[in-house]
Amino acid sequence: MQSKSLIKVRNKEIDFIKAIAIFLVVIGHIIVFVKPENYNTDFLFKICYSFHMPLFIFVSGVITSYSSKSNNFNSRWICKRVKRLLVPYIIWTFIYCILKNNYHIFDKLFVNPYLWFLINLFLYDLVTYFSSKFSRKYLVMALCYLIMFIIYILFPDNLIIKNFVMFYPFYFVGQNYYIKTKKYMPLSLLLYPLSMIFFTYKQYDYLISKIQIFTNYKISSKFIHGILLFYNHFIVASLGICFICYSVKKFFNQNFLNKFKQLMAYIGRYTIYIYI
């Protein structure tokens, strides 16, 4: 009976989206390897990096919301997350350090991690587990995020803390508001391509100088940098996520390429291993 219920819970559309995300990660890294000097000006690279990691985090939140219907974020659930995320993270970080003859293992684990996605995803799950014990769980989630934001201000070079602040909102929306946001997704078919016209990948200095010249240096560079970062990381990424989710949903409603759908869904089930 348990295996049958698990089959029913499995959402192949979500697995398909995960497969797209991992392909975007692989393509993006290949472009960096092939064009190390000017990769950030490549159009395909910009598409990949406009939303691929936020998409991963968002889908992880969606999957977490599905799992809550069966086990309600109990101690058994968090133990499974430790085995699936934290244990592979520690093991593969040690292997990486040994292969690279790098014995700064503490740095790779807690400051500048090699597999940051795994440790951050575990932290998101930890917040979910902790907040589920309170009646006002959303308030607890907000307080956890605020604490991490303050820590990030104090320790801006810590990649784990930085990525928690940068990506947790996508996890939160996926976990709590995926169903409610579906009706707005068709707009992304127009808005995401338009947003890419103004999207830039870490080329803020040039834009900041142009904007300051245009405004006679009346606006501080930090303020402009913050606006550009918010637009690039949150606005464009959110539109890209909606674009992919809506496109996949429409594709699944068509009765063709069923074998391709099954193959992509199968790949999507094992994206963690591909990522590692």
Number of C-alpha atoms within 10 A of each C-alpha: 5 6 7 8 10 12 9 8 13 14 14 17 19 20 24 24 23 28 23 21 25 22 19 20 18 13 16 21 17 14 16 15 11 10 13 11 9 10 19 19 13 14 11 15 20 17 18 19 22 27 24 22 20 24 27 25 27 25 25 21 27 22 19 21 20 15 16 15 10 12 11 15 21 13 11 11 16 17 12 11 16 17 11 14 20 18 14 18 22 18 10 14 21 19 11 17 15 13 10 9 9 12 13 11 17 12 13 20 18 15 16 15 20 19 19 19 22 20 23 23 23 18 18 24 22 16 18 23 18 17 20 18 12 11 9 10 16 15 12 18 18 15 13 15 18 13 12 17 18 13 15 19 11 10 13 13 12 16 19 23 21 18 15 22 19 15 22 21 19 23 25 23 18 22 22 15 14 17 11 9 12 12 10 10 19 14 13 22 16 11 16 21 16 13 18 18 8 11 19 18 17 11 12 16 12 9 15 20 14 13 17 15 12 11 10 9 13 10 14 11 17 10 11 18 15 12 12 21 16 14 17 22 19 19 17 22 25 21 24 27 26 23 20 20 22 20 16 17 14 10 14 16 8 9 7 10 10 11 9 11 18 15 13 19 21 16 19 23 17 14 18 15 9 12 13 13
